[in-house]
Amino acid sequence: MAFWNPFTSRRNLFRTGGLFAASQASKAAPLELGTTLYESIGVRPVINARGTFTIITGSQSLPEVKQAMAEASRHYVHLDELMEGAGRRIAEITQAPWAIITNGCSAGLSHFTAAAIAGFNPERMQRLPDLTGLRNEVIIPTYSRNQYDHSIRMLGVKIVEISDIAQLEPAINSRTAMIYILAGPKDDGPLGTAAISAIAKKHNVPVLVDAAAEILTIPNVHLGRGATAVAYSGGKCIRGPQAAGFLLGDKALLQAAWTNSAPHHAFGRSMKVGKEEIMGMLAAIEAWVKRDHKAEWREFEAKLTHISGKIAAIPAVSSKIVQPPEDLSNRTPHLCLEWDTNKLNLTGTQLAKLMLDTEPRIVVANPSANSINIVAYMLMPGDEKTIATKLHGLLSAPPALPAAPAQLPPSTSVAGQWDLHLDFGRGSAVHTLVLEQDGNKLLGTHRGEFDGGNLTGTISGNQLRFRTNIATIGSRLSFDFTATIEAGQLKGTVNLGEYGQANFTANRHKYA
């Protein structure tokens, strides 16, 4: 039973690169300031055919961004004066009331939250995240809960979820600091930005929209719907510095957000944005309004057409260019490649792994049982030729892959409740597994320290593979277990996706 997914696991995604780096470490080669910069320290770059994901470093900054950052590095400047000048200029470009630059979109969420709680009051700033006597609640529509609202929760606030517009006004009280909305299809609906902002305005409650991966609209669509501010990532489609983002919106609140951030001695001190990122971000926004976006789109499609044409002669493979839905986030066409597994003995996951593990390394999107996607967004000139050549080679003559081991009858029954002990290397935890067994099939539940979820997997002989999925605050956690049962004990490892790997043992629960 194959659970491996290279696109949800940092450890697996760069497994080969890590081994390469370890093998080179003993050579102690000096850093080479050139085209082999990364290779000189044992790191193997990748071609990004997946999209603007931070784990593969988002986008490549524009030439003018690189130039602005290099020039900015050659001078000293007072950061308050710099942010004032940059904020004024971005406001002019975007037709927004004001702007500040942050060291990423998530940092912008934190700074705005701090400003909504403390404003310019230095005594309150110093108390954060102690919210005693301060506004300490943030309202979030249920559809907007996500991994990134951790940037808001880190201020110590209580999250109040609403699922209907009728619940909003009763939820607002003297403790309400702000309302947070994740941009997407639902933010234009009955519980969207316009509806929420109309009510929030009556109560003087600020509304923040998280539009991290969106294109920049001028005039801004979210501010036009009544939001107080909107936060963007700088290192995605806008192609600014990877460690930058920006906020657009109400001048007083954004200036307070800047005061709550570095270089000032407040909660946001650890989220420092440098002069290089500030000027690089400004250069990217300046470029955004000059770029020929229609020509860029035609270039996206031309690259995908080249790849499609290269593999068109392979009988078992079909391809189609898919246009994105009417959404502002991650707007790019992609190429969907599908094949007949009866004629081509290769899964999408296997192909994705081959594309990543061998040179040149290429990260693709959405591998499935018989397909992968090639995303055009971040392809650099010539990448399409490299991708087409490699795909043609792998799909026209797939390498022989090891056959999956034959499934054996279970060596024993594992049904029942188990006390699971996880060793994270730094820290440990005790969880509970409840296993149900139907021949080789496993079902059940997994209870963590705080939350629980369902379990699915298989047992073959004395070997077990099962995966659990636990809903947690604003996110979901996956646990991918590989185990052996010997002498009545389960023992093995659990892949935690981007959080690494842990060892575990499990023993049957002893009832009192």
Buried (B, 14 or more C-beta within 10 A) or exposed (E): BEBBBBBBBBBBBBBBBBEBBEEBEEEEEEEEEEEEEBBBBBBBBBBBBBBBBBBBBBBBBBEBBBBBBEEBEEEEEEBEEBBBBBBEBBBEBBEBBBBBBBBBBBBBBBBBBBBBBBBEEEEBBEBBBEBEEBBBBBBBBEBBBBEBBBBBBBBBBEBBEBEEBEBBEEBBEEBBBBBBBBBBEBBBBEBBBBBBBBBBEEEEBBBBBBBBBBBBBEEBBBBEBBBBBBBBBBBBBBBBBBBBBBBBBBBEBBBBBBBBBBBBEBBBEEBBBBBBBBBBBBBBBBBBEEEEEEEBBEBBBEBBBBBBEBBEEBEBBBBEBEEEEEEBBBBBBBBBBBBEEEEBEBBBBBBBBBBBEBEBBBBBBBBEEBBBBBBBBBBEEEBBEBBBEBBBEBBBEBEEEEEEEEBEEBBEEBBEBBBBBBBBEEEEEEBBBBBEBEEBEBBBBBBBEEEBBEBBBBBBBBBBBBBBBBEEEBEEBBBBBBBEBEEEEBBBBBBBBEBEBBBBBBEBEEEE
